[in-house]
């Protein structure tokens, strides 16, 4: 049992204040929330600082997020300049929430402690509990001083880039800011909650044809895939490029596949089951490798890779492409696949990498990189402009959510476990204030035009 000190309040005043906000949103009177009182406390999914050692001695795969993720009542944070308080209708699970929940590779309380030293305002984030989550769709409740582009009642989604921009480094590419952080992972008051605190420049318009849970699901992964594959800060994909996409039916890969197809590239989609291969084909991909059916084993044992398996994998790619190697490898599994990725990329090709969900310590044979003039590019989330462009493509119906399943807020631990064990496709959503799925659509005609694409991942 956690000993984290959290003030307990009577539930009735909180529920009454929250219910009035929800009633206004449900009645289509979102603008009315600006005149309603802000709850003094709210429910959020937290990890506790006094539990960071609870999984000591266990392998990562055996750590269960259901044990460490708690549904708590927490105090509503003070609203500062340039910030917004949002009523969260829905959120989604990203792998960073899995990392937070299993306290790997480090406890996120170290991030909060470090952030708390930046300024008196940032000190709010350094708490003995961490409200997690890096996606949201919802309604603006209040804005702080200096916010002019957003107002109470605006229906929004949020990207997860948090920066200070007080130094020069971030003013060409905001991801290069010396105080760049991921909201809800390296900051507190994240999106897996009834309320969330964001910087106002994280806000973007909610696509009107999507439900709350659909709109919440692209955020982090859509923007990440955009920078990694499309942006000049990543692989700068062009028409005709052969793009090898690991985990093509997963959170990141499902958006990379859509970007490749939209951009005139040729995706080679790597998946882990026939069911996931079918999903890739539903998105329009023609070249699909089911790595389970092919039986690839890139590691002979924990310490030794098998170059013959790299060669067999490369031969399969060339069989599908008519003899061509990948111009770009979209890398995010990390340790398990990175040696193969470096090997199969074409001469002069690019391996663009993020996340490393199978392990951070990559090993590869440098001869294949150096002698064949290949490049490795590190890519991390997206800057403001890239996030906005990625969301615009969702709004235009050119890229679609890949939501497969949605859980209620109280079952966030199970949702995180699904992602931890790769027992999911696309994105796993979480209902926060929304009482049920299917709510929040404002443009039904536009939705009908894209409905089959929106539902491609449902139930998988």
N, C-alpha and C positions, 0 to 999 in steps of 0.2 A: 504493500500500500504506500502510495507516495506521501511524503511529508511536505510537499511544496505548499507554502502558505498562500492560499487564495481566499479572498473574502467571500463569504456566502451571503447572498441576498434572498429576500422573499421572491419566489418565482412569479407571483401574480403581477406586480408592476412591470417587470420585464416583458412578460408575455403580452400584457395589455398594450405596451408601447410598440412592441414588434408587430403585433396583430394589426394595429391601426395603420402602420406602414404597409404591411402586406395587403390589407384591404384596399387601400388607395391604389396600389399598383395593379391589383387584380381587377379593379373597377375601371381601369384605363385612365385613372386620374393621377398619373405619376407626379405631375407638377405639384400636387397637394402635399407631397411629403416635405416640402420646404417649410410648411407651417406646422408640421407635427413635431412633437418633442423627440429628441434623440434618446434612445435608451441609454441608461447609465451603465449597463452591462449587457452582454450578449453571449451566445453559445459559440464556441469555436473548437476546432480540433487542435489539440496541443500535444507536445512532448514535454517532459518534466526534467529539470536539471538534476534532480536527485536520483534519476533513474538511468543515467548515462552508462552505468556499468552493468546494467541488468542482463546484457547478452554476452558478457565477458566469457571467453572460453568456447563460444559457439562459432561454427563456420557461418559465413554470411548467409548461405542458402538456408540455414536452419533458424535464422532470426525472424521472428513473427511480428509484423507491424501491429497486429491486433492487440498485442500486449503493451505496446509503448504509446500508441495513439489513443488519446483520451478526449472525450467530449466534455468540456468544462465551461463553466460560466466565468467570464473574465471582464475586467473593467474596460469600458470604451475609452480609447486613448484620446488625449488632447489633440485637437486639430491645429496644425501649424501652418505657417505661410506656404503657399504653393502646393497645398495638399487637398485631398478630397476624401470624405467619408462616404462609402458606398454600401447600400443595402444589397447583399449578395443573394441573387436568386439561385445561381448554380455555379459550380466549380468543376474541377477535373483533377485527376491524378497524373502527376509526372514522376519521372524516376528520381528527381531530387527529393520528393516527399518520401520515397522509399529510403533513400540515403539518410534523410533526417531521422526516420523512424527506427533505423537499425544502428544509428550513431556511427555511420561510416561515410567517408574515410576518417572524418573527425566529427566530434559533436558540434552541431550547429550553434551551441551556446558560446563557442569560441568566436564565431562570427558576430553574434549579438554583442558580446563583451567588447570586441574590437570596434564595432560600429558605435557603441555607446560612448566611446571616447572622442568621436569626431566633433560633437557639439552638444550643448545643453539639450537641444531638441532631440538629437539622436539618442540621448540617454534613455528616453522612453522605451527603446527597443530592448534594453538590457534587463531582462526579467528572468525569474526562475522558471518561467514557462515560455514556450515558443508556439504561437499560433501560426500554423503552417499553411502552405498552398500558394501556387504561383499562377493560377488562372482564376478568372471570374467573369460572369455576366450579371449585370444588375442595374440599379438605379442610384444616381447621385443623390445623397441626402443633404450634404453640406459641403461647401468649399471654403478654404481658408483665405486669408488676405493675399491679394496679388493674383488670384485666379479669375480670369475674365472669359475664357472660351467655354467654360462649363458651368452649369447651374443645377440646383436641385430639380429633380424630375427627369434629367437626361438619362436615356437608356444607353448603357455603355458596356464595352468589354475593356479589359486592361491587359496590356503587355507587362512583362515582369522586369523590365530594366529600371533600376533605381540608381541614379547618379547625383552627384553634388554639383559638378561643373564649375567649381571655384578655381580650378587650375586650367592651364591651357590645353592639356593633352586631349581632352574629350571634345574639343570644339571642331574638329574635322570629322571624327568618328566617335560618337558618344560611348561606344563600347571601350574606348581607350582611356576613358576618364580614370584618374588614379583612385577614385572612390566609387568605382562601378561595383554594383551588387545586384544579386537576383532577389527581387521582392518575394517574401514568403519562404525563402531558403536562407539567405544571408541577412534578412531583415525580419522583424516581427510583424504581427497583425496581417497575416496572409489571407488568402481567399477561401480556404476551407472553413467557413464560418458564416454567421448571419450578417456580420458587418465586416468591412475591411478598410484599412487605411492605406492610401496610395498617394504618390505624387501625381499632381493633376496632369503632368505630361505623360503619364502612363495610359491615360484614357483614350479610347477610340470609339467611334459610333458602333453600336450593336447592329449587325445585319438584320434588317426588319423581317426577312423571310424565315428566320430561324427561331426555334424554341430557345428558352433560356439555357437548357443543358447543351444543345447543339452549338449555340454561340459561344459558350464557355470553353468548349473542348479544343478548338484549334490553337488558341493563344500562344503558349510557349513553343510547342513543337512546330507549328506552322511558320512562325517567325524564324526559329532556329534553322529549319530546312531551307527557308528562302535565302538567308545569308550564306549558309554553307554551300548551297548549290548554285543559286542564281546570281547573287550579288558579286560585284567586282571585289568585295572584301573576302569572298570565298573562292569557289571554283570558276565563277564567271562562265557558266555553261552556255554553249551556243548550239544553233541548229545542227543536227546530224551527229552530235557527240554521242558516243556509246557510254552510258552511265551505269555502272554496277552499283546496285542499291541493296545493302544488307538490311534484313528485317523489313522488307518492302510492305508488309501488311501491318506493321506496328505503328506506334505513335509518330516517330520521325519519318520512317520510311514511306508511310502512306502519303505523306505530303510531298516528299521528294519524288515519288512516282508521278504524282499529279503535275508537279512542276516540270519534270522531264517531258512528259507527254504534251503539256501545253506549249513548251518551248521548242518543240520540234526535235528533241533529242530521242535517243533510242534506249529506253531503260532495260536493263537486265536485272530482273527482280529475284532476289534470294529470299526464300521463305523456309519455314520449318515443318510444314505439313501440307497435305493435299488441300485441306480446307482453306488454308491461307493462300495457296496457289490460286485457288478459284477466286478469292477476293482480289488478288492482283490482276487477274484477267478481267474481272468485272470493272476495274478502273480503266481498262483499255490496254494493259501491258500484254505483249505477245510472247516475250522471251522471259521464261520463268524457270528458276532452278529450285527444286525442292531438295534442300540439303539433307533432310532425313532419308528420303528415298534413295539419294545418291550415296549416302553413308560416308560423307567426308569426315575424316578425323585428322585435323590439322596438327594435333599434338599427340605424339607417341606416349608420353607420360607428362607429369606435371612440369618437367624441366626441359623437354626435348620436342621440338617441332619436326614435322615430317615434310620435307620439300617435295617428295613424290606426290603428296596429296595436293600441294600447291599446283604442281604441274597438271595433275588430273583435273583439278578445278579449272585451271586456265584453258585446258583443252575443251572442256564442256562449254565455256563461254565462247570460244572460237567456233565451236560447232553450231551454236545458236546464232551467232552474228555473221556467219559466212566468212570466218577467218580473221575477224578484227578483235583486238584487245581493247579494254576500256580506256577511253580518254580520261574519265573521271571515276574514282571510286568514292562512293558516299559511305564513309566509315563512322560507325558509332559503337559497335560491340566492343572494340578495343582489343584486349590481350588475346582473346580467343581467335580473332580473325586477322589481326593487323599484319602478321607475316605474310599471309596469303594475299592480302590487299596490295602490299608493296610489290609482291612478285607479279601479280596478274596485270597491273596497270601497264599501259602501252609505253613504249619509249617516248620520253618527254611528257608522260601523263601526270595526272595530279591525284593525290590521295588527300582528301579533305576530311578532317577528323574532329569529333567532339564526343563528349559523354563517357565513353569507355565503360559501358554497363557490365562487361564481363571481367573487368580488371584494368587498372591504370598503368601497369608496368608493361609496356609494349616491347616485343622483341621482333626483329626482322633482320634479314641478311642485307647489309648495306651495299653489297656489290650490285644488287639489282636496282638500288636507288641511285647510287653515285655513277655507275658506269652506263646507265641508261637514261641519265639526266631527268629523273623523275623528281617531283616536288611533293613535300608533305606540308599541308596548310592546316594550322590550328584554327578552329572556328568556335565561337562561344556566343550563344543567343543571337541578338540582333540589335542594331542601333534604332533610334526612334524612327528614322525614315524607312528602314527596311521593315520594321514591324507594321508601320502604317500601310506600306505597299502590300504586305502579305495579307493584312486584314481587308484591304480594298479588293483583292482578288476573291476573297470569301464573299464579300458584299456583292460583287458583280456576278456571282454564280459561276466563276471560272475555276475555282477550287472549292471543294466541298468538305464539310466536317466528316470525320471518320469515327464517329461515336458508335460504339458497339453495345455498351451496357451502362446503366445508371443505377447508383445506389443512393439511399437516403444518407443524410449527414451522419446519423448514428452508426452507420455501417462503413464508415470511411476506412477503418482498419482492414476489413475484408477487401475493399476495393484496392487498397495498397498492396495487400498480399497477392491479389491477382496479377498486378503489374510486376511485383517482385519475382513471382514464379513464371512469368511469361505465359500465363494462362488466359491471355486476352488477345484481341486484335484491335487495331486502331487505338482509340482513346476510351478510357473508363471515366464516366461522368459522376458527379455527386450533386444531389439536390440540396440546397442550403435553405433558403426561405421558401422556394417554390414547393407547394404541397404535393405536386404530382408532375409527371412528365407531360410534354405537349403544350405547355403554356408559353405565352410571350410572343407569338407570331403576330406581326403587324401588317404584313403584306402577303396575303394568302395567294393571290394570283401569281406572284413571283415564285412562291414556294411550290405551287403546283407544277411549274415549268421544270423544276429541278428535283422533284420529290424522289424519283428513282435513284438519283446520284446521292442525295442526302441520306438515304436509307441503305446504302450498299453494305455497310458494316453492321447493321442492326442484327442483334441476336447471334453474332458469330463469336 
